[in-house]
Amino acid sequence: MNITSEQVLSALSNVEDPDLKKDLVSLNMIKDLVINGREINFTLELTTPACPMKDMLKNACINAVKHFVDADANINIQVTAKVTQSLNQSNLAEIKNIILVSSGKGGVGKSTVAGNLAVSLASNGAKVGILDADIYGPSIPMMFDLQDEKPGAKELENGKVVILPPEKYGVKVLSLGFFADPNQPVPWRGPMASSAIKQLFNDADWGALDYLIVDLPPGTGDIHITITQGYPIAGAVIVTTPQEIALADTRKGLLMFQMPGMNVPILGVVENMSYFTPPELPENKYYIFGKDGGKKLAETFNVPFLGEIPLMETITEGGDKGNPVALMPDSIQGKAFLDIAGKVAQQVAIRNAGE
Ligand SMILES: Nc1ncnc2c1ncn2[C@@H]1O[C@H](COP(=O)(O)OP(=O)(O)OP(=O)(O)O)[C@@H](O)[C@H]1O
């Protein structure tokens, strides 16, 4: 008996995406179904290339077809992704999702998380940009080994001149740091900083991006207002360290995003420097700053906890030398960032499906 498309699709309609709470057929994730005798080929189109459930969903499809259609079928599934889009406005129509990385306090590792998040998403195949909006200490150029970079510009056919973001590790990078002398402090006044940031958003040739990661300055200030009120934000990732003093400021940051005028969805909390782990004894974890502070905070605010990042010398070195640890996916530290990137992409997809 010939296997039909209807049979295969009916079998696959038993597989549910646990995040989106609908079956893969209704979600239109099954594409290009071709059947040759007992060979079944199709594409599974996910909502993000960083989907942490990629393998689980692929296996569930195979099991469903074998169970409901033919136990001996030869099933080939190609997994691709089409990143879904949060609400958008026309001048940034090519940017699907703007993700803010924020912290209540300085020095907790916000830029480290932003940079590694960008690299992790890009290494999964997503189109990614990073905009360093930290007026107090733009550290993204150093993290990407682009300190000496001076972005070029080009004139479009309509006469508009656009900034060309340099690309490194698959990520398009722009920073206020590119436009200031690194040896001179820049006393940005509120309006000046806001207009500089708007230029980096509006007058840059970002091209088509799945995710634009924005590294915000610490705290709550003008830049936060400029960005959250001027652009459609998919959500914010909140970075904290486990100490009570950092958590107290993180609470304020969270509350700011939840204020009615802002109303930025919280994608979740990342706890950085959660524990010290010596590279030679990676199974030993020393919770020197206290344990589970970030997790408890996420519970209190009823937002996702996205994961812990250990305190490791290699992370400091990676930042200083322009070699983000996310480039080493098999290391403990690289894996920590890749897992978090998967969870962030997952939260964005869930929110986009709910809009
Ligand atoms: N998990 C970690 N392990 C070791 N070092 C880390 C870790 N996270 C961050 N660092 C280091 O701590 C320093 C501060 O990190 P980072 O610049 O990311 O913080 P920040 O919150 O963005 O700071 P700022 O408020 O100045 O923008 C950097 O030298 C960075 O390499």
PDBQT file of the ligand as one rigid body, heavy atoms in Angstrom, charges set to zero:
ROOT
HETATM    1  N1  LIG A 401      31.403  34.781  34.413  1.00  0.00    +0.000 N 
HETATM    2  C1  LIG A 401      32.513  35.516  34.406  1.00  0.00    +0.000 A 
HETATM    3  N2  LIG A 401      33.697  34.992  34.782  1.00  0.00    +0.000 NA
HETATM    4  C2  LIG A 401      34.820  35.746  34.783  1.00  0.00    +0.000 A 
HETATM    5  N3  LIG A 401      34.866  37.030  34.418  1.00  0.00    +0.000 NA
HETATM    6  C3  LIG A 401      33.722  37.611  34.031  1.00  0.00    +0.000 A 
HETATM    7  C4  LIG A 401      32.491  36.886  34.001  1.00  0.00    +0.000 A 
HETATM    8  N4  LIG A 401      31.519  37.738  33.553  1.00  0.00    +0.000 NA
HETATM    9  C5  LIG A 401      32.118  38.920  33.332  1.00  0.00    +0.000 A 
HETATM   10  N5  LIG A 401      33.426  38.859  33.626  1.00  0.00    +0.000 N 
HETATM   11  C6  LIG A 401      34.420  39.929  33.530  1.00  0.00    +0.000 C 
HETATM   12  O1  LIG A 401      33.989  40.980  34.404  1.00  0.00    +0.000 OA
HETATM   13  C7  LIG A 401      34.279  42.249  33.826  1.00  0.00    +0.000 C 
HETATM   14  C8  LIG A 401      32.993  43.053  33.719  1.00  0.00    +0.000 C 
HETATM   15  O2  LIG A 401      32.157  42.406  32.785  1.00  0.00    +0.000 OA
HETATM   16  P1  LIG A 401      31.248  43.210  31.761  1.00  0.00    +0.000 P 
HETATM   17  O3  LIG A 401      32.010  44.296  31.104  1.00  0.00    +0.000 OA
HETATM   18  O4  LIG A 401      30.564  42.214  30.911  1.00  0.00    +0.000 OA
HETATM   19  O5  LIG A 401      30.213  43.834  32.792  1.00  0.00    +0.000 OA
HETATM   20  P2  LIG A 401      29.096  44.935  32.563  1.00  0.00    +0.000 P 
HETATM   21  O6  LIG A 401      28.009  44.592  33.496  1.00  0.00    +0.000 OA
HETATM   22  O7  LIG A 401      28.747  45.035  31.126  1.00  0.00    +0.000 OA
HETATM   23  O8  LIG A 401      29.859  46.199  33.012  1.00  0.00    +0.000 OA
HETATM   24  P3  LIG A 401      29.499  47.739  32.719  1.00  0.00    +0.000 P 
HETATM   25  O9  LIG A 401      28.517  48.083  33.739  1.00  0.00    +0.000 OA
HETATM   26  O10 LIG A 401      30.797  48.419  32.896  1.00  0.00    +0.000 OA
HETATM   27  O11 LIG A 401      28.974  47.828  31.338  1.00  0.00    +0.000 OA
HETATM   28  C9  LIG A 401      34.950  41.979  32.496  1.00  0.00    +0.000 C 
HETATM   29  O12 LIG A 401      36.338  41.991  32.661  1.00  0.00    +0.000 OA
HETATM   30  C10 LIG A 401      34.502  40.565  32.144  1.00  0.00    +0.000 C 
HETATM   31  O13 LIG A 401      35.411  39.872  31.316  1.00  0.00    +0.000 OA
ENDROOT
TORSDOF 0
